[in-house]
Amino acid sequence: MTERCACGDMGCGCSEGAATSMPVGDPTVFRHGAIRERMEDRIGRVRIGTAAPLAPLTTRDPADPAIALIDAFAVGLSNLAWNANRLWQDGCLRLTTDRDALVALAGLVGYTPRPAISAVTTLALTVDETEGAPDRVTVPRGLKFATVPGQDEMPVTFEADEDVLALRSLNTLWPVRTPEMPVVTAETETLVLAGTASGVRAGDIVAAQITPSNWLVASVTEVERPAPTPLDGGAPGEMTPAVAILTLGNQRRVIAEDAAGIGADPLTVVVLGEKATGFGASAPDIALMSDEVRKAKGDTGEKDATEWKNFVLSRDGAATGGSVDLNAAYAKVRAEGLALFSYPNKVRIAQDGTPYLPGTDGRRPEANPDVPEGYDVHAPRHERLTRIASTRERARSDFAMASEVTEIAVEGVDLSTAEFSFRDRLRDTTIRLETGREAMVVGLKDEGLPRDGARDRIEVQGVLEGLSPGRRIILEGTLFGAGSHGAEVAVLARVEPGPGMTTLVFTAPLANTFHAAGLRLRGNCVSASQGETTIPATETLGTANPARTLQRFALGTGPLAHVPAPGARGYAPALDIRVGGRLFDESDTLLGKTGADRTYRVHPPKPGGRGTSEVQFAGRLPGGGQAVTAAYRTGGGIAGNVDAGRIETIMTPVLGLKSATNPIPATGGSDREGIEDIRVAAPASVRALDRVVSRGDYEAFAGDYRGVGKAMATVLRDGMREVMVITIATTEIAPPVPGSALPTDLGAALRAAGPPGRAIRIEGFDALEVSVTLALAHDPALDRETVEAAIRAKLAQAFSPAARAFGAALHASEVLAAAQAVEGVVALRVVTLTSAAPGGFSPAQARLPCPVPRFEGRSFRRGGLLYFTADTITFEEMVP
């Protein structure tokens, strides 16, 4: 529409009949001084007929009465113009700075600005485990909890959104973990034994099975017996089991040829604590004996004998074993025990001069070129582990010795006349005898839970009661792969009891994977939202008057809290209205409603009022004199978005309820919509009108939903199926917390508003922090550090998460344009742009790509968001 100047021709820059785009009451044209100057300029040119009666008035002295009158008139016109300009601005959506005027304008298209929304979280409750305390506690809806305030902070109050029965048995649930058998190798450095293992001491030899025919044999260098500690998740006073930790040295692999005969349990550690030799190992050298003895007892029957007759370890030995007399009587030796035979091995020199090491099986191995000819080098001991088939005590006299001995029959030791057998090595052979057996501790596998293919369920220990469908469960522990602590809320769909365990099946697959070690589930959980019920809890607003229609009542306190609720916008007032004790329903509009519908509408606080909301009823209220009462909560806003672990105080003590905390942060809290938010949201609301069809409709609907700070809709194809992917950020521009109800609730609202059968996927995003290095030349008249600080602040604001779009690449030109606007910048060049996004900075294209939502095969990849922080911006000196 073309506007025409109403001032005639007063030097305002327009002529009568000419079109102008000048704002109504433009302050630059209709300011007091400008109006006065134009009026003074026209004094001498005003004509009545052909006469110019004011032409002689040439003075411009403000003290002159005529000039003073003109000045006063200019003041009045200036005030009139200011008000006209203000009215014109307040009637324009994009110009008004008056929020109340903007709300009224938005109301003309049916848009109601979003009020302050309460943050929500899930609290984990702990029932007192002290003896005599109740083992079950009913936590009522409305029970108050509060944060522990920091310095200069006020506590933030939350209230339980529902009644919940808390059971002591559900305080902490532990997952069923897969047993992990100890892995024994020839390099194993420690063994953990069950119990105190009092029969093991430093210096002992121990043997543990690697395979049935291969065993680890090692020396015990240290035995540690840690003190028991309180069992994590156990009953009060329950301690961790006693264990003994053996530190090993001189580890080696030993063959047990008669594997089936040994037959030890794979978890058994055999303690070879008794050291023995064969009878005669300490016999005197026959060369020191008399000629008569050498002739009678020598191996040659002559006085030049060099060794005793039958000076062998076993006289009846064979390749598969035999009997051996020990050097003394050993009371601890028993049948079916184990014995370790060993003698020092040596590198031999073959006739052709090639050195070789005798093999463990008695055959010549490959040549060993590292041993020079003529050297006699000691190699590892030749050892065999064997089973003692039987034992007996007897007396023996030989080799100028006599004593009580223990005779053992062994299997699996070569006692034949072969070159590398033990038979002829009586003096060199050491025999380690079993003195006890200990069991290794069976560990628990630290796998990722939930397992792939079953991400909607977790098995927990014990057969549990009180786990009904719809109950909230919090999982918390160390995130698998990330190493950081994490928590997630899941909603129970059903339970499946099993032998000694219960399978929890959730309504949706879990988003996180946790380390099984340390993962715990909290079964006593309740949803809580920010806000506080008024005191008294029920407030009388007035009385019903059937003679009046559309009765209206003001609440006594504000601001009225709004909490998550089903519907197109995802929230509703935390308000119960009753008339004569009958509950009425809240509605967005009273159009077409009558008193029989028993509905009311909530009106926001009036401008300049007490900040309290009003309720207006449809039609006429029934019955005269009936009380109109309200039970409601006040609060809401971004202050409720508190970190995990901040809510610790139970404001109203409940017998048996020991403590409460929030393992996950409170999210979704937002302040009421500001002016700029309303400017954007009001026109967008006309596009959707609570129904969605196009991609833009989905994006506008999601962006206006409770708890959503940013949204992007993308149409993708998954095979033959078209999927509408909605990428969202919370009001804090962060991905939704795993297990949050926001994606589920938004998805349900979109499906209700959209065409049937439309595939919808709600996803968060990957926050990708960008590091940039800038080569800077600055004005030498300014301090460089000051200029750098100003650039950091400018870029951190211009490229903050709130200012960036999902999936938008970052161009070097954008960075340079923003930084060049800072005072003191002479020249800039982007040296590097890096982030965790795939692709990397392309100098040719001068851009850093950002991932967009996409399907890769059968996997979905979330979109990204590139952003700066002041800490990721660095500088270097620009060199010409």
PyMOL commands that set and color helices and strands:
alter all, ss='L'
color gray80, all
select helices_A, chain A and resi 32-45+65-90+99-107+168-170+259-262+286-288+291-297+595-597+638-640+675-688+695-703+741-753+784-798+812-820+870-872
alter helices_A, ss='H'
color red, helices_A
select strands_A, chain A and resi 3-4+19-20+120-127+136-139+144-147+157-160+164-167+179-180+190-194+205-211+214-224+243-255+268-272+274-276+321-325+338-346+348-349+355-356+378-398+401-411+430-433+436-439+443-444+448-449+457-461+472-478+485-498+501-506+514-515+520-522+525-530+532-533+539-543+552-554+562-564+571-573+575-579+582-586+599-603+614-617+627-634+647-650+657-661+708-718+721-730+759-763+766-769+771-778+810-811+825-834+847-848+854-856+859-861+864-867+873-877
alter strands_A, ss='S'
color yellow, strands_A
deselect
rebuild
show_as cartoon
